[in-house]
């Protein structure tokens, strides 16, 4: 036999389960009704009053193709230009044998020191392949016909002869290679 207190506890638990289940069923039934739902009504009515504001597409303007350089005053940038070989006193001697230091671009060379021997001054120039070459005044250095004009403690001064891209004339410019520490 089950004691009375144990019987009462079991009955009470069963009664609690039934009461909770019925209360949950009543709440679910109350939530499912369609009456008095102001939010649903507002959402249905709000979509009816909205008018989309779309701006019209801009008018397409016709394209007028213009001929480039119609009056032949401009140079066509897409055509290769041939430099005119004009006889000039500045034109370098293209028939002379190239010196070893003319194989390297001037930007890749480093002036690393100066050496004096028998009243001659030599510049020590480091090449990209990590060799050190001696250069004296009058030697050619770089790929633009650069001739060494002066050797100082701080820089190596060159005079390069280059061809102007527009006119084809040979012009001189001064360049320098600073001492690298």
Backbone bond lengths (Angstrom), bond angles and torsions (degrees), N, CA, C in turn:
res aa  C-N    CA-C-N  psi(-1)  N-CA   C-N-CA  omega(-1)  CA-C   N-CA-C  phi
1 X - - - 1.405 - - 1.524 111.93 -
2 X 1.321 114.78 145.83 1.459 120.85 179.87 1.505 107.56 -92.77
3 X 1.315 116.46 134.09 1.464 118.02 178.54 1.512 109.85 -63.40
4 X 1.318 117.85 157.54 1.461 124.56 -175.52 1.516 110.44 -63.95
5 X 1.250 117.56 -39.96 1.467 119.48 -177.75 1.534 110.30 -65.35
6 X 1.327 117.42 -36.32 1.455 120.85 178.78 1.526 109.62 -69.55
7 X 1.287 117.59 -39.18 1.459 122.84 177.97 1.519 110.35 -62.32
8 X 1.301 117.41 -41.18 1.456 122.83 -178.23 1.546 110.17 -67.10
9 X 1.327 115.71 -38.39 1.466 119.24 179.75 1.526 110.03 -65.62
10 X 1.320 117.42 -42.10 1.458 121.07 179.94 1.511 110.43 -64.64
11 X 1.319 118.70 -43.25 1.470 123.53 178.22 1.524 110.17 -62.68
12 X 1.340 115.57 -42.64 1.456 120.26 -178.48 1.539 110.50 -63.91
13 X 1.331 117.01 -40.79 1.461 120.16 178.54 1.515 110.90 -64.21
14 X 1.324 116.99 -43.26 1.461 121.01 179.50 1.504 110.49 -63.30
15 X 1.322 117.35 -40.28 1.458 122.13 178.61 1.531 110.59 -65.19
16 X 1.324 117.53 -38.98 1.481 122.13 178.20 1.529 109.98 -64.56
17 X 1.343 117.34 -43.15 1.456 120.14 178.97 1.518 111.06 -62.09
18 X 1.314 117.75 -42.96 1.475 122.12 -179.89 1.524 109.41 -65.43
19 X 1.336 117.97 -41.56 1.463 121.76 -177.57 1.530 109.81 -67.27
20 X 1.309 117.24 -42.95 1.477 120.85 179.83 1.527 110.32 -65.81
21 X 1.304 116.98 -42.18 1.466 120.76 -179.69 1.509 110.82 -63.61
22 X 1.343 117.57 -42.95 1.458 119.61 -179.89 1.520 111.13 -67.89
23 X 1.342 117.58 -38.68 1.456 119.85 179.31 1.532 109.75 -64.36
24 X 1.349 117.77 -40.49 1.456 122.35 179.21 1.532 110.01 -64.00
25 X 1.335 117.69 -41.17 1.464 122.03 178.60 1.522 110.65 -63.96
26 X 1.329 117.59 -39.62 1.474 121.39 179.77 1.529 109.62 -66.32
27 X 1.338 117.29 -41.76 1.465 120.60 179.43 1.518 111.64 -64.40
28 X 1.328 117.48 -41.79 1.454 120.26 178.70 1.522 111.53 -65.39
29 X 1.287 116.88 -37.03 1.459 120.80 178.87 1.521 109.89 -67.94
30 X 1.308 117.87 -37.15 1.461 121.40 -179.15 1.526 110.90 -69.12
31 X 1.318 117.89 -33.11 1.469 121.03 -177.95 1.514 112.15 -77.34
32 X 1.300 119.60 -21.52 1.454 121.20 -174.14 1.518 113.49 -87.43
33 X 1.261 119.92 -2.19 1.466 121.97 -177.63 1.524 111.81 -74.52
34 X 1.372 115.35 149.84 1.462 121.09 -179.67 1.522 111.99 -95.46
35 X 1.294 117.83 -4.01 1.456 119.10 -174.47 1.525 110.62 -82.35
36 X 1.318 115.49 135.66 1.449 120.82 173.20 1.522 114.01 74.85
37 X 1.318 118.32 16.39 1.457 119.62 -179.70 1.523 108.63 -87.02
38 X 1.315 115.96 93.54 1.461 121.73 -175.92 1.525 112.41 -70.18
39 X 1.313 116.72 -32.24 1.455 119.69 -176.84 1.524 111.27 -66.64
40 X 1.329 117.66 -43.93 1.465 120.08 178.89 1.525 110.70 -63.18
41 X 1.304 116.94 -40.93 1.462 120.95 179.28 1.531 110.53 -64.16
42 X 1.322 117.26 -42.15 1.464 121.57 -179.86 1.539 110.68 -63.78
43 X 1.333 117.02 -41.40 1.459 120.40 179.95 1.521 111.45 -65.49
44 X 1.330 117.58 -37.03 1.469 120.11 177.85 1.518 110.99 -68.04
45 X 1.340 116.90 -39.35 1.463 120.53 -178.01 1.530 112.44 -76.96
46 X 1.335 117.40 -30.35 1.461 120.52 -177.08 1.525 111.21 -66.06
47 X 1.315 118.81 -35.95 1.452 121.80 -179.38 1.521 111.68 -69.98
48 X 1.326 118.11 -25.09 1.463 121.17 -178.99 1.523 111.94 -74.53
49 X 1.340 117.53 -31.33 1.461 121.20 -174.45 1.534 113.49 -86.29
50 X 1.310 118.51 -13.61 1.458 121.37 -174.87 1.522 109.82 -83.97
51 X 1.308 115.90 127.97 1.458 121.94 174.54 1.522 107.85 -111.58
52 X 1.328 119.66 125.27 1.468 120.22 179.66 1.531 110.27 -67.83
53 X 1.336 115.26 138.61 1.470 120.40 179.97 1.522 107.93 -109.42
54 X 1.301 116.32 90.13 1.461 122.04 -179.87 1.518 107.62 -107.88
55 X 1.324 115.48 124.38 1.454 118.94 179.60 1.522 108.90 -76.68
56 X 1.310 116.59 146.59 1.468 118.97 -179.82 1.534 110.31 -68.68
57 X 1.318 115.47 155.29 1.455 120.68 178.68 1.530 110.23 -64.99
58 X 1.333 117.51 145.81 1.464 118.31 178.57 1.523 110.79 -68.17
59 X 1.296 114.73 154.91 1.460 120.43 -178.10 1.533 108.78 -70.80
60 X 1.310 116.29 133.14 1.454 121.15 -179.92 1.524 108.25 -81.85
61 X 1.336 114.78 121.60 1.461 119.05 -179.79 1.521 108.49 -89.33
62 X 1.293 116.02 144.40 1.459 119.55 -178.85 1.522 109.43 -73.07
63 X 1.316 116.23 146.82 1.460 122.96 -177.77 1.518 109.11 -90.45
64 X 1.317 114.38 127.21 1.461 120.09 177.70 1.535 107.62 -107.21
65 X 1.297 117.18 110.11 1.461 121.32 179.32 1.518 109.14 -78.77
66 X 1.320 115.28 129.26 1.451 120.37 178.19 1.525 109.13 -107.10
67 X 1.293 116.17 144.89 1.449 120.27 179.48 1.523 108.40 -81.96
68 X 1.335 115.47 127.91 1.456 120.78 178.51 1.518 108.99 -69.98
69 X 1.293 116.39 130.65 1.453 123.08 175.39 1.530 111.59 59.33
70 X 1.296 116.15 52.61 1.459 120.74 -178.52 1.529 112.05 -64.50
71 X 1.329 117.31 -30.93 1.464 120.15 -178.96 1.532 112.97 -98.80
72 X 1.322 117.30 9.93 1.473 123.84 177.04 1.529 113.68 57.69
73 X 1.313 117.13 35.75 1.465 119.87 177.27 1.524 111.51 -99.05
74 X 1.321 118.64 -14.75 1.456 122.08 -178.53 1.525 110.62 -107.97
75 X 1.314 115.47 155.05 1.463 121.20 177.15 1.523 107.68 -91.84
76 X 1.328 116.63 133.80 1.460 120.65 -179.76 1.527 109.09 -68.73
77 X 1.339 118.25 119.01 1.466 119.70 -176.66 1.526 113.54 -73.19
78 X 1.321 118.55 -10.42 1.447 121.38 -176.93 1.526 112.80 -100.69
79 X 1.296 117.32 5.86 1.457 121.47 176.90 1.510 109.06 -111.19
80 X 1.312 115.11 141.09 1.460 119.62 178.43 1.529 108.79 -68.74
81 X 1.320 114.23 135.63 1.456 119.00 179.57 1.513 108.82 -98.82
82 X 1.288 115.17 137.38 1.448 119.74 175.55 1.516 107.37 -99.11
83 X 1.300 114.47 128.42 1.450 118.84 177.97 1.518 108.66 -75.63
84 X 1.294 114.97 132.02 1.455 119.61 179.37 1.519 108.47 -75.25
85 X 1.297 115.60 128.98 1.463 119.93 177.44 1.514 108.50 -83.14
86 X 1.284 114.84 94.46 1.454 119.76 178.94 1.515 107.65 -96.94
87 X 1.313 115.27 140.55 1.463 117.74 177.87 1.520 107.75 -75.37
88 X 1.293 114.85 123.87 1.447 120.95 -176.47 1.515 108.27 -142.38
89 X 1.310 115.63 153.37 1.457 119.97 178.62 1.525 110.58 -69.49
90 X 1.325 117.10 -22.08 1.451 121.18 -178.07 1.520 113.70 -84.52
91 X 1.305 117.68 -7.93 1.456 120.39 -176.92 1.525 109.51 -61.68
92 X 1.361 117.60 128.11 1.461 119.90 -177.94 1.527 111.04 -71.24
93 X 1.301 114.82 158.09 1.453 121.02 177.44 1.533 107.89 -78.64
94 X 1.306 116.29 103.76 1.462 121.24 -177.25 1.525 111.81 -81.60
95 X 1.326 118.10 -11.61 1.465 121.55 -177.20 1.521 112.53 -91.64
96 X 1.323 119.13 -10.68 1.458 121.06 -178.18 1.534 109.35 -73.53
97 X 1.342 117.18 152.91 1.476 119.18 177.60 1.530 110.18 -69.92
98 X 1.299 115.64 140.62 1.480 121.29 -179.18 1.521 109.72 -74.45
99 X 1.329 114.78 143.46 1.448 120.91 176.01 1.534 109.13 -87.55
100 X 1.337 118.54 157.32 1.475 120.92 -175.52 1.532 113.73 -59.48
101 X 1.332 118.37 -33.77 1.471 120.48 -177.20 1.526 112.78 -76.25
102 X 1.321 118.60 -7.23 1.467 121.36 177.81 1.527 111.84 -81.09
103 X 1.302 117.24 -4.96 1.467 120.73 179.96 1.525 111.69 -79.36
104 X 1.327 117.62 -15.80 1.464 121.64 -174.48 1.528 111.00 -107.83
105 X 1.342 117.59 141.78 1.469 119.48 172.17 1.531 109.28 -65.47
106 X 1.314 116.26 146.36 1.459 121.08 -176.68 1.524 111.58 -61.44
107 X 1.340 117.97 -32.13 1.462 121.79 -178.82 1.525 112.54 -67.73
108 X 1.328 117.10 -21.59 1.467 120.14 -177.34 1.531 112.90 -91.15
109 X 1.322 117.15 -6.30 1.458 120.88 -178.81 1.522 110.94 -92.74
110 X 1.341 116.23 147.59 1.462 121.60 -179.76 1.520 108.92 -126.58
111 X 1.330 115.10 127.57 1.461 120.90 176.20 1.518 106.82 -84.57
112 X 1.347 116.36 114.72 1.467 119.45 -172.62 1.526 113.60 -111.70
113 X 1.331 118.87 -10.27 1.450 118.42 178.86 1.507 112.66 176.58
114 X 1.346 114.21 176.10 1.455 120.62 -177.90 1.532 107.73 -132.48
115 X 1.332 115.70 145.42 1.453 121.07 -176.89 1.524 107.78 -137.01
116 X 1.325 117.79 132.55 1.469 121.45 177.72 1.518 108.37 -116.03
117 X 1.357 115.00 132.65 1.453 120.48 -179.29 1.525 108.18 -152.23
118 X 1.325 116.81 127.37 1.472 122.27 178.81 1.528 112.75 52.81
119 X 1.298 116.43 48.77 1.477 123.88 178.99 1.529 112.69 63.06
120 X 1.312 118.49 13.36 1.474 122.61 174.81 1.525 108.22 -111.90
121 X 1.311 115.02 141.07 1.460 120.51 178.76 1.521 107.91 -108.98
122 X 1.325 115.56 130.24 1.461 121.82 179.44 1.523 108.79 -116.76
123 X 1.308 116.16 142.41 1.464 121.57 172.65 1.515 107.56 -98.74
124 X 1.312 116.63 137.43 1.467 121.34 176.37 1.525 107.37 -97.30
125 X 1.319 115.94 116.54 1.468 122.47 -174.83 1.514 109.15 -117.44
126 X 1.328 115.73 127.70 1.472 121.39 179.29 1.526 108.59 -93.25
127 X 1.319 115.97 129.03 1.464 121.89 -178.74 1.531 110.10 -92.98
128 X 1.329 118.58 168.19 1.467 120.39 179.44 1.523 114.41 -61.93
129 X 1.327 117.79 -23.29 1.470 119.21 178.36 1.532 111.39 -90.85
130 X 1.361 116.77 20.98 1.473 125.25 173.59 1.523 114.04 62.11
131 X 1.310 117.15 32.87 1.458 120.45 170.73 1.527 107.83 -107.05
132 X 1.305 116.52 152.55 1.464 121.24 179.42 1.518 107.81 -108.86
133 X 1.332 116.42 126.00 1.462 123.06 -178.49 1.526 109.90 -113.39
134 X 1.336 116.74 148.56 1.461 121.54 174.84 1.525 108.66 -94.75
135 X 1.339 115.47 133.94 1.459 121.59 -179.94 1.520 107.28 -130.35
136 X 1.337 117.24 137.24 1.466 120.48 177.29 1.527 109.10 -119.70
137 X 1.322 115.55 170.86 1.461 121.17 179.18 1.525 108.31 -59.99
138 X 1.351 115.73 130.26 1.456 121.69 -179.35 1.514 113.31 103.77
139 X 1.339 118.49 -17.93 1.466 121.02 177.23 1.525 110.44 -73.55
140 X 1.340 115.10 154.84 1.462 121.16 177.11 1.522 109.04 -95.33
141 X 1.347 115.18 136.53 1.466 121.82 -178.22 1.524 107.65 -138.45
142 X 1.317 117.64 136.94 1.467 122.06 176.79 1.519 111.76 88.69
143 X 1.322 115.46 173.92 1.461 121.37 -174.22 1.520 113.58 -94.98
144 X 1.332 118.43 1.96 1.468 121.81 -179.81 1.525 111.39 -110.74
145 X 1.304 117.51 38.33 1.459 122.91 179.13 1.528 111.10 53.22
146 X 1.326 116.74 43.70 1.460 121.69 -178.43 1.525 110.75 -80.19
147 X 1.313 115.99 125.62 1.464 121.71 -179.35 1.521 108.24 -110.26
148 X 1.342 116.70 133.05 1.451 121.78 -179.15 1.527 108.22 -69.95
149 X 1.343 116.53 123.18 1.457 122.22 -179.13 1.521 111.79 -104.37
150 X 1.341 116.47 -33.35 1.458 119.67 -175.45 1.522 109.33 -154.86
151 X 1.315 115.96 143.77 1.457 122.10 175.88 1.525 106.83 -122.72
152 X 1.332 116.04 118.70 1.464 120.85 178.28 1.523 109.17 -119.63
153 X 1.342 114.94 178.60 1.462 119.22 178.50 1.524 112.46 -66.46
154 X 1.332 116.67 -26.56 1.464 119.46 -172.76 1.523 114.81 -108.41
155 X 1.341 118.01 -19.65 1.466 118.53 -177.83 1.518 111.82 -157.05
156 X 1.313 113.83 164.72 1.453 124.13 176.12 1.521 105.87 -112.54
157 X 1.332 118.20 114.78 1.464 122.67 -175.01 1.520 109.18 -96.04
158 X 1.339 116.14 129.79 1.464 122.72 -178.19 1.518 109.89 -123.71
159 X 1.319 115.87 155.05 1.461 121.83 170.66 1.524 105.81 -120.13
160 X 1.331 116.03 113.56 1.463 121.39 -177.53 1.522 109.90 -98.16
161 X 1.308 116.40 147.30 1.458 122.70 175.19 1.515 107.03 -113.92
162 X 1.331 115.59 112.70 1.472 120.24 -177.66 1.520 109.52 -123.97
163 X 1.314 115.16 161.66 1.458 120.70 179.25 1.516 109.07 -97.97
164 X 1.322 116.30 128.89 1.458 121.95 179.26 1.523 109.36 -68.48
165 X 1.343 116.22 134.01 1.469 120.20 -176.57 1.527 112.49 -67.32
166 X 1.300 118.07 -34.70 1.460 120.40 -174.49 1.525 112.80 -84.67
167 X 1.305 116.83 -48.51 1.463 118.59 -174.12 1.524 113.28 -94.36
168 X 1.316 117.45 -24.45 1.463 120.23 -177.16 1.511 112.90 86.51
169 X 1.333 117.60 -1.06 1.461 121.16 178.66 1.515 110.50 -75.28
170 X 1.315 116.20 151.86 1.453 121.91 174.87 1.519 107.88 -86.74
171 X 1.325 115.90 130.30 1.462 120.88 179.70 1.525 108.90 -128.78
172 X 1.334 115.53 159.10 1.454 120.54 177.97 1.509 109.31 -107.05
173 X 1.321 115.15 145.00 1.456 120.83 173.46 1.517 108.18 -140.46
174 X 1.307 115.15 151.26 1.454 120.02 -178.94 1.520 108.86 -97.56
175 X 1.323 115.79 134.98 1.454 121.99 178.48 1.512 108.60 -129.15
176 X 1.316 115.23 161.82 1.460 119.21 178.75 1.524 108.78 -143.51
177 X 1.320 113.80 147.14 1.461 120.79 173.82 1.521 105.78 -115.86
178 X 1.326 116.20 114.85 1.455 121.03 -175.81 1.524 110.42 -77.13
179 X 1.336 114.40 153.20 1.459 121.37 179.01 1.529 109.62 -65.87
180 X 1.329 117.03 129.31 1.463 122.25 178.20 1.520 107.73 -96.55
181 X 1.305 116.96 127.19 1.468 120.41 -178.64 1.504 110.31 -97.35
